[in-house]
């Protein structure tokens, strides 16, 4: 008999080569599979994640599932896994048994990513490797207008990685929000994007366009032209990976 378990996972992606196992490289999937195998003694355990975050990308609530041949004490098992993972910046936030029909990736109805930006001239200490530092003046009002342009159904041909394997570049962005906390010394900006699914590096390329608009390097019309496939962006920019977080997955 097979028992399926759902895990919600928080991790700092700084030292990882992404979520997915890649022969010999440190991955979040790989070390959690090692932890499960160590405590269950099963020959093989495959962990399926809701999203394959890239190298340096973080997760506040990644969702994954795996199958075991026997029931486990969830409280003890979660504690054991977190004990094994303690030397890594990875924590199993919750663990529960779910029906075998549940799939972390294919059962998801929407995902939300958040991108964090610090706008100031001084280097980062607390937020180093956790947010994108942008020096100079950012026009937050224009950034907000630029972010709103991405809401809706579009062909995101010009907002996908050249090696993206998705068959279609048509996606619907359900929600986009920009939040800015202004202090005397800096702007703390968070951009949230919600959709059923995203193209490879789509969020980072949208953030790059929004920030380029805020810096005055491109116009709002340039983004509109790219979204309607009239012309590609004159100055395409992909935001760095370390500012991106998988925030939540809904089922």
C-alpha positions as CSV (number, residue, x, y, z in Angstrom):
1,X,0.0,0.0,0.0
2,X,1.2,3.5,-0.8
3,X,0.8,6.5,1.5
4,X,1.3,10.0,0.1
5,X,2.7,12.9,2.1
6,X,2.6,16.6,1.5
7,X,5.3,18.9,2.8
8,X,5.5,22.7,3.0
9,X,9.1,23.8,2.8
10,X,10.9,27.0,3.5
11,X,14.5,27.5,2.2
12,X,17.2,30.1,1.5
13,X,18.3,29.3,-2.0
14,X,21.7,31.2,-1.7
15,X,23.9,28.1,-1.6
16,X,21.7,25.8,-3.8
17,X,21.8,25.1,-7.5
18,X,18.0,25.4,-7.5
19,X,15.3,23.1,-6.4
20,X,15.8,20.2,-8.9
21,X,18.4,17.5,-8.4
22,X,21.3,17.9,-10.8
23,X,23.9,15.2,-10.6
24,X,26.5,16.1,-8.0
25,X,25.3,19.6,-7.4
26,X,23.6,20.8,-4.1
27,X,19.9,21.0,-4.6
28,X,16.9,21.4,-2.3
29,X,15.2,18.3,-3.7
30,X,18.3,16.3,-3.4
31,X,19.0,16.9,0.3
32,X,15.4,16.4,1.3
33,X,15.3,13.1,-0.6
34,X,18.5,12.1,1.3
35,X,16.8,13.0,4.6
36,X,13.7,10.9,3.8
37,X,15.8,8.0,2.7
38,X,18.0,8.2,5.8
39,X,15.1,7.8,8.2
40,X,12.8,5.5,6.2
41,X,15.6,3.1,4.8
42,X,13.6,2.9,1.6
43,X,15.6,2.2,-1.6
44,X,14.3,5.2,-3.5
45,X,12.2,8.2,-2.6
46,X,11.2,10.8,-5.3
47,X,10.2,14.3,-4.1
48,X,7.9,16.2,-6.5
49,X,7.8,20.0,-6.1
50,X,5.2,22.5,-7.0
51,X,7.8,24.7,-8.8
52,X,11.4,24.3,-9.9
53,X,13.0,27.4,-8.5
54,X,16.3,28.4,-10.1
55,X,19.7,28.7,-8.4
56,X,19.7,31.4,-5.7
57,X,15.9,31.7,-5.6
58,X,14.2,31.3,-2.2
59,X,10.9,29.8,-1.0
60,X,8.6,30.8,1.8
61,X,6.2,27.9,1.2
62,X,7.3,25.5,-1.5
63,X,5.0,22.5,-1.7
64,X,6.2,19.0,-2.4
65,X,4.9,15.4,-2.1
66,X,6.4,12.0,-1.8
67,X,5.2,8.4,-1.4
68,X,6.1,5.8,1.3
69,X,5.1,2.2,1.7
70,X,4.0,2.6,5.3
71,X,2.4,5.2,7.6
72,X,4.7,7.4,9.7
73,X,4.2,9.4,12.9
74,X,4.0,12.9,11.3
75,X,5.3,14.8,14.4
76,X,8.3,12.5,14.9
77,X,9.0,12.3,11.1
78,X,8.9,16.0,10.6
79,X,11.2,16.5,13.6
80,X,13.6,13.9,12.3
81,X,13.8,15.4,8.8
82,X,14.4,18.9,10.2
83,X,17.2,17.4,12.5
84,X,18.9,15.9,9.4
85,X,18.4,19.2,7.5
86,X,19.7,21.4,10.3
87,X,23.1,22.2,8.6
88,X,21.2,23.5,5.6
89,X,19.0,26.6,5.3
90,X,16.0,24.3,4.7
91,X,13.0,23.7,7.1
92,X,10.0,21.4,6.7
93,X,7.2,23.8,8.0
94,X,4.5,21.2,7.9
95,X,3.9,17.6,6.9
96,X,0.6,15.8,6.3
97,X,-0.9,12.7,4.7
98,X,-2.9,13.4,1.6
99,X,-4.9,11.3,-1.0
100,X,-2.8,9.6,-3.7
101,X,-4.7,11.8,-6.2
102,X,-2.8,14.9,-4.9
103,X,0.1,16.1,-6.9
104,X,2.2,19.0,-5.7
105,X,2.6,20.4,-9.2
106,X,-0.4,19.4,-11.2
107,X,-3.0,19.9,-8.5
108,X,-2.0,23.5,-8.0
109,X,-4.5,26.1,-9.1
110,X,-2.3,29.2,-8.6
111,X,1.1,30.2,-7.4
112,X,2.3,33.5,-6.0
113,X,5.9,34.8,-6.3
114,X,7.2,37.9,-4.5
115,X,10.2,39.9,-5.6
116,X,12.0,42.0,-3.0
117,X,13.9,45.2,-3.9
118,X,15.9,47.6,-1.7
119,X,16.3,51.1,-3.2
120,X,19.2,53.0,-1.6
121,X,22.8,53.9,-2.2
122,X,24.5,52.0,0.6
123,X,25.3,48.3,0.2
124,X,23.2,45.6,1.9
125,X,24.0,43.8,5.1
126,X,20.8,42.2,6.4
127,X,19.3,41.8,3.0
128,X,22.4,40.7,1.2
129,X,21.5,37.8,-1.1
130,X,17.9,38.3,-0.1
131,X,16.9,41.3,-2.1
132,X,17.9,43.3,-5.2
133,X,19.8,46.5,-4.4
134,X,19.0,49.3,-6.8
135,X,20.9,52.5,-6.4
136,X,19.6,55.8,-7.8
137,X,16.1,57.3,-8.0
138,X,13.2,54.9,-8.7
139,X,9.9,56.4,-9.7
140,X,7.5,54.3,-7.6
141,X,4.4,55.7,-9.3
142,X,5.7,54.7,-12.8
143,X,6.7,51.3,-11.4
144,X,3.2,50.7,-10.1
145,X,1.7,51.6,-13.5
146,X,4.2,49.3,-15.2
147,X,3.3,46.4,-12.9
148,X,-0.4,46.8,-13.6
149,X,0.3,46.4,-17.4
150,X,1.2,42.8,-16.8
151,X,-2.2,41.8,-15.4
152,X,-4.3,39.8,-17.8
153,X,-3.9,37.3,-20.6
154,X,-0.9,37.9,-22.9
155,X,1.6,36.2,-25.1
156,X,4.8,36.6,-23.0
157,X,7.1,35.8,-25.8
158,X,9.4,38.6,-24.9
159,X,9.4,37.7,-21.2
160,X,10.7,34.2,-21.2
161,X,14.1,32.6,-21.0
162,X,15.5,31.7,-24.5
163,X,15.8,28.1,-23.3
164,X,12.3,27.9,-21.8
165,X,10.8,24.5,-22.6
166,X,7.1,25.5,-22.3
167,X,5.2,24.8,-25.5
168,X,3.2,28.0,-25.2
169,X,4.2,31.5,-24.1
170,X,0.6,32.5,-23.4
171,X,-0.1,33.0,-19.7
172,X,-2.6,34.8,-17.5
173,X,-1.4,36.9,-14.7
174,X,-4.3,37.0,-12.2
175,X,-3.0,39.5,-9.7
176,X,-0.1,42.0,-9.6
177,X,0.6,44.2,-6.6
178,X,3.4,46.6,-5.7
179,X,4.0,47.5,-2.1
180,X,6.5,50.2,-1.0
181,X,7.6,51.0,2.5
182,X,9.4,54.3,2.5
183,X,11.8,55.3,5.2
184,X,14.3,58.2,5.5
185,X,17.1,56.1,4.1
186,X,15.5,53.7,1.6
187,X,12.5,52.2,-0.2
188,X,11.6,48.6,0.5
189,X,9.6,47.3,-2.4
190,X,7.8,44.1,-2.9
191,X,6.2,43.0,-6.2
192,X,3.7,40.1,-6.0
193,X,2.6,38.1,-9.0
194,X,-0.1,35.4,-9.0
195,X,-0.9,33.0,-11.9
196,X,-1.7,29.3,-12.5
197,X,1.9,28.9,-13.9
198,X,4.8,31.0,-15.1
199,X,7.4,30.7,-17.9
200,X,11.0,30.1,-17.1
201,X,12.4,33.4,-15.7
202,X,9.2,35.2,-16.5
203,X,8.8,36.9,-13.1
204,X,12.4,38.1,-13.1
205,X,12.0,39.5,-16.6
206,X,8.8,41.3,-15.7
207,X,10.5,42.8,-12.6
208,X,13.4,43.9,-14.8
209,X,11.1,45.7,-17.1
210,X,9.2,47.4,-14.2
211,X,12.4,48.6,-12.7
212,X,13.8,49.8,-16.0
213,X,10.6,51.9,-16.3
214,X,11.1,53.2,-12.8
215,X,14.6,54.2,-13.7
216,X,13.5,56.0,-16.8
217,X,15.3,53.7,-19.2
218,X,12.2,52.5,-21.0
219,X,8.6,53.9,-21.4
220,X,5.4,52.3,-20.4
221,X,4.6,52.1,-24.1
222,X,7.6,49.9,-24.6
223,X,6.2,47.3,-22.2
224,X,2.8,47.5,-23.9
225,X,4.4,47.0,-27.3
226,X,6.3,43.9,-26.0
227,X,3.1,42.5,-24.5
228,X,1.2,42.9,-27.7
229,X,4.2,41.5,-29.7
230,X,4.7,44.7,-31.7
231,X,8.3,45.1,-30.7
232,X,10.6,43.5,-28.1
233,X,11.8,45.7,-25.2
234,X,14.5,48.1,-26.2
235,X,16.5,47.3,-23.0
236,X,15.5,43.9,-21.7
237,X,16.7,43.2,-18.2
238,X,16.4,40.1,-16.0
239,X,16.3,40.8,-12.3
240,X,18.8,38.8,-10.3
241,X,17.6,35.5,-8.8
242,X,18.3,36.3,-5.2
243,X,15.4,38.7,-4.9
244,X,12.8,36.1,-5.9
245,X,10.7,34.0,-3.5
246,X,8.1,31.3,-4.1
247,X,5.6,32.8,-1.7
248,X,2.6,30.4,-1.8
249,X,0.9,27.6,-3.8
250,X,-2.9,27.2,-3.7
251,X,-4.9,24.0,-4.3
